[in-house]
Amino acid sequence: MFPYIRKRQSNNISSLQSRQMGLLHCTKLRHTSPRKMAAPCRTVLRSVTNFTSAALFRSTKPRYSTRYLATTATETSKTEDAEADKSETPAEGEMSQADKKLTEEKAKLDKELKEYKDKYIRALAETENVRQRMKQQLADAKLYGIQSFCKDLLEVADVLQKATETVPAEEMKNNPTLKTLFEGLKMTETQMQKVFSRNGLEMLNPVGEKFDPNFHEALFMAPMEGKEPGTVAVVSKVGYTLHNRVVRPALVGVVKAP
């Protein structure tokens, strides 16, 4: 119970006691004349009537404790929140339509994602293939960039070889000048072959080897006693390879089976 209610009750009790004392005073005055007693009694009775009405009104007025008021406010707030949530929650039919729409959009996006991923993988593979081809082409350019230059030098090497082969040995014994010239040509040929080897250009002289169409070019075929058929018997012009790539095949004569 609140303090102000206690204070009012104490005031009401004191007022009631004063009214009772007034009634006793009126009882004592009953032996007095009626006219003298009428005015004070009417005043006292009016006060008692007003006090009784006010006390009855206050007694019927509902009183609530602080805990009850807090509980009521909490329940009222929960009820209002539930009604607000219920009003904001969509209907079941609308929810199902929204789910269906989202599912369709998700399936469409998944399909597009799969297509873009496939295109990306293909583009990545194509880019990698191009990169590998370019890398191989650059390596080949470094190795075989001098191929045309080597072909031109082969003609010079052939001329030196023919020059050294045609000099007769008897003439060199009687002619020291010819011998010196021959030795100079021979040294030039040897130095040129060293330069060729240093740059990856190797000579092919397949006498007695098995005929290989990848490195040899057959000019003729003839049976020869004492030699295995399919072997190279004569080399008309030597061949050359640049890093295992044929620059010029060797021109040969092949043994034919009898």
C-alpha positions as CSV (number, residue, x, y, z in Angstrom):
1,M,0.0,0.0,0.0
2,F,1.3,3.5,-1.0
3,P,2.2,6.0,1.7
4,Y,-0.3,8.6,0.5
5,I,-3.1,6.1,1.1
6,R,-1.9,5.6,4.7
7,K,-1.9,9.3,5.3
8,R,-5.4,9.7,3.9
9,Q,-6.7,6.9,6.2
10,S,-5.2,8.6,9.3
11,N,-6.8,11.9,8.3
12,N,-10.2,10.1,7.8
13,I,-10.0,8.5,11.2
14,S,-9.3,11.8,12.9
15,S,-12.2,13.4,11.1
16,L,-14.5,10.6,12.1
17,Q,-13.5,10.9,15.7
18,S,-14.3,14.6,15.6
19,R,-17.7,13.9,14.1
20,Q,-18.5,11.4,16.8
21,M,-17.5,13.9,19.5
22,G,-19.9,16.4,17.9
23,L,-22.7,13.8,18.0
24,L,-22.1,13.3,21.7
25,H,-22.2,17.0,22.3
26,C,-25.6,17.1,20.6
27,T,-26.8,14.3,22.8
28,K,-25.8,16.3,25.9
29,L,-27.8,19.2,24.6
30,R,-31.0,17.3,24.1
31,H,-32.4,18.8,27.2
32,T,-31.9,22.2,25.7
33,S,-34.5,24.0,23.7
34,P,-35.1,22.5,20.2
35,R,-34.5,25.8,18.4
36,K,-31.0,26.2,20.0
37,M,-30.1,22.6,19.2
38,A,-31.3,22.4,15.6
39,A,-28.6,24.5,13.9
40,P,-25.6,22.7,15.3
41,C,-27.1,19.2,14.7
42,R,-27.9,20.0,11.1
43,T,-24.3,21.1,10.5
44,V,-22.9,17.9,12.2
45,L,-25.2,15.6,10.3
46,R,-24.3,17.2,7.0
47,S,-20.6,16.8,7.7
48,V,-21.1,13.1,8.7
49,T,-23.1,12.4,5.5
50,N,-20.5,14.0,3.3
51,F,-17.6,12.1,5.0
52,T,-19.5,8.8,4.8
53,S,-20.1,9.2,1.0
54,A,-16.5,10.1,0.4
55,A,-15.2,7.2,2.4
56,L,-17.5,4.8,0.6
57,F,-16.3,6.1,-2.8
58,R,-12.6,5.7,-1.8
59,S,-13.2,2.2,-0.5
60,T,-14.8,1.1,-3.7
61,K,-12.0,2.6,-5.9
62,P,-9.6,-0.2,-7.1
63,R,-6.1,-0.2,-5.8
64,Y,-3.2,-1.8,-7.6
65,S,0.3,-2.6,-6.5
66,T,3.5,-1.7,-8.4
67,R,4.1,-5.3,-9.3
68,Y,0.6,-5.8,-10.7
69,L,0.9,-2.7,-12.8
70,A,4.3,-3.7,-14.2
71,T,3.0,-7.2,-15.1
72,T,0.0,-5.8,-16.8
73,A,2.1,-3.4,-18.8
74,T,4.4,-6.2,-19.9
75,E,1.5,-8.4,-21.0
76,T,0.0,-5.5,-22.9
77,S,3.3,-4.9,-24.7
78,K,3.6,-8.6,-25.6
79,T,0.1,-8.6,-27.0
80,E,0.7,-5.6,-29.1
81,D,4.0,-7.0,-30.5
82,A,2.3,-10.3,-31.4
83,E,-0.5,-8.5,-33.2
84,A,2.1,-6.4,-35.1
85,D,4.1,-9.5,-36.1
86,K,0.9,-11.2,-37.2
87,S,-0.1,-8.2,-39.3
88,E,3.4,-8.0,-40.9
89,T,3.7,-11.8,-41.6
90,P,2.6,-12.6,-45.2
91,A,0.0,-15.1,-46.0
92,E,0.9,-18.7,-46.7
93,G,0.0,-18.5,-50.4
94,E,2.1,-15.4,-50.9
95,M,5.0,-17.1,-49.1
96,S,4.8,-20.1,-51.3
97,Q,4.8,-18.0,-54.5
98,A,7.8,-16.0,-53.3
99,D,9.7,-19.3,-52.6
100,K,8.8,-20.6,-56.0
101,K,10.0,-17.4,-57.7
102,L,13.3,-17.5,-55.7
103,T,13.8,-21.2,-56.6
104,E,13.3,-20.4,-60.4
105,E,15.7,-17.5,-60.2
106,K,18.3,-19.7,-58.3
107,A,18.0,-22.4,-61.0
108,K,18.5,-19.8,-63.7
109,L,21.5,-18.3,-62.0
110,D,23.1,-21.8,-61.5
111,K,22.7,-22.5,-65.2
112,E,24.3,-19.3,-66.2
113,L,27.1,-19.9,-63.7
114,K,27.7,-23.3,-65.2
115,E,27.9,-21.9,-68.7
116,Y,30.2,-19.1,-67.7
117,K,32.5,-21.5,-65.8
118,D,32.7,-23.8,-68.9
119,K,33.6,-20.8,-71.1
120,Y,36.2,-19.6,-68.6
121,I,37.8,-23.0,-68.5
122,R,37.9,-23.3,-72.3
123,A,39.3,-19.8,-72.6
124,L,41.9,-20.6,-70.0
125,A,42.9,-23.8,-71.8
126,E,43.2,-22.0,-75.1
127,T,45.3,-19.3,-73.6
128,E,47.6,-21.9,-72.1
129,N,47.9,-23.7,-75.4
130,V,48.8,-20.4,-77.2
131,R,51.3,-19.6,-74.5
132,Q,53.0,-23.1,-74.9
133,R,53.0,-22.7,-78.7
134,M,54.6,-19.3,-78.5
135,K,57.2,-20.6,-76.1
136,Q,58.0,-23.5,-78.4
137,Q,58.2,-21.1,-81.4
138,L,60.6,-18.8,-79.5
139,A,62.8,-21.8,-78.6
140,D,62.8,-23.0,-82.2
141,A,63.6,-19.5,-83.5
142,K,66.7,-19.5,-81.2
143,L,67.8,-22.9,-82.4
144,Y,66.9,-22.8,-86.0
145,G,67.1,-19.1,-86.8
146,I,70.5,-19.7,-88.6
147,Q,69.1,-22.5,-90.7
148,S,69.0,-20.5,-94.0
149,F,72.5,-19.1,-93.2
150,C,73.8,-22.7,-92.7
151,K,72.4,-23.8,-96.0
152,D,74.4,-21.1,-97.8
153,L,77.6,-22.1,-96.0
154,L,77.1,-25.7,-96.9
155,E,77.8,-24.8,-100.5
156,V,81.2,-23.4,-99.5
157,A,82.0,-26.5,-97.4
158,D,81.1,-28.7,-100.5
159,V,83.5,-26.7,-102.6
160,L,86.4,-27.0,-100.1
161,Q,85.8,-30.7,-99.9
162,K,85.8,-31.2,-103.6
163,A,89.0,-29.1,-103.8
164,T,90.9,-31.2,-101.3
165,E,89.7,-34.5,-102.9
166,T,90.8,-33.6,-106.4
167,V,94.4,-32.7,-105.6
168,P,96.6,-35.7,-106.6
169,A,99.1,-37.0,-104.0
170,E,102.0,-37.4,-106.4
171,E,101.8,-33.8,-107.6
172,M,102.1,-32.6,-104.0
173,K,105.4,-34.5,-103.6
174,N,107.0,-32.8,-106.5
175,N,105.3,-29.4,-106.0
176,P,105.8,-27.8,-102.6
177,T,103.6,-24.9,-103.5
178,L,100.7,-27.2,-104.3
179,K,101.3,-29.0,-101.1
180,T,101.2,-25.8,-99.1
181,L,97.9,-24.8,-100.8
182,F,96.4,-28.2,-100.1
183,E,97.3,-28.0,-96.5
184,G,95.8,-24.5,-96.3
185,L,92.5,-25.8,-97.8
186,K,92.5,-28.8,-95.5
187,M,92.9,-26.5,-92.4
188,T,90.1,-24.2,-93.6
189,E,87.8,-27.2,-94.1
190,T,88.6,-28.5,-90.6
191,Q,88.1,-25.1,-89.0
192,M,84.8,-24.7,-90.8
193,Q,83.6,-28.1,-89.5
194,K,84.5,-27.1,-86.0
195,V,82.4,-23.9,-86.4
196,F,79.5,-26.0,-87.7
197,S,79.7,-28.4,-84.7
198,R,79.9,-25.5,-82.3
199,N,76.6,-24.1,-83.6
200,G,74.8,-27.5,-83.8
201,L,75.4,-28.3,-87.5
202,E,76.6,-31.9,-87.9
203,M,77.7,-33.7,-91.0
204,L,76.0,-36.9,-92.2
205,N,78.3,-39.4,-94.0
206,P,76.3,-42.7,-93.7
207,V,78.6,-45.1,-95.6
208,G,77.7,-48.7,-94.6
209,E,74.8,-47.6,-92.4
210,K,71.1,-48.7,-92.8
211,F,69.2,-46.5,-95.2
212,D,67.0,-44.0,-93.3
213,P,64.5,-42.0,-95.4
214,N,64.4,-39.3,-92.8
215,F,68.0,-38.5,-93.2
216,H,69.0,-40.0,-96.6
217,E,67.9,-39.5,-100.1
218,A,68.5,-42.5,-102.5
219,L,69.8,-41.6,-105.9
220,F,70.0,-45.2,-107.2
221,M,69.9,-48.8,-106.1
222,A,72.3,-51.4,-107.3
223,P,73.2,-55.0,-106.3
224,M,76.6,-55.3,-104.7
225,E,78.4,-58.5,-103.6
226,G,79.5,-58.7,-100.0
227,K,77.1,-56.0,-98.8
228,E,73.8,-56.3,-97.1
229,P,70.8,-55.1,-99.0
230,G,69.3,-51.9,-97.8
231,T,72.5,-50.4,-96.7
232,V,74.2,-47.3,-98.0
233,A,77.0,-48.2,-100.4
234,V,78.0,-44.8,-101.9
235,V,77.6,-41.2,-100.7
236,S,77.5,-38.7,-103.5
237,K,77.0,-35.6,-101.3
238,V,77.2,-35.5,-97.5
239,G,74.2,-34.3,-95.5
240,Y,73.8,-32.0,-92.5
241,T,71.5,-31.7,-89.5
242,L,70.9,-28.6,-87.3
243,H,70.1,-29.7,-83.8
244,N,68.8,-33.1,-85.1
245,R,66.7,-31.4,-87.8
246,V,67.7,-32.2,-91.3
247,V,69.0,-29.2,-93.2
248,R,70.1,-31.3,-96.2
249,P,69.7,-35.0,-96.6
250,A,72.7,-37.1,-97.7
251,L,72.5,-38.2,-101.3
252,V,73.4,-41.9,-101.4
253,G,73.3,-45.1,-103.4
254,V,71.6,-48.1,-101.7
255,V,72.5,-51.8,-102.1
256,K,69.8,-53.7,-103.9
257,A,69.0,-57.4,-103.2
258,P,70.1,-59.7,-106.1
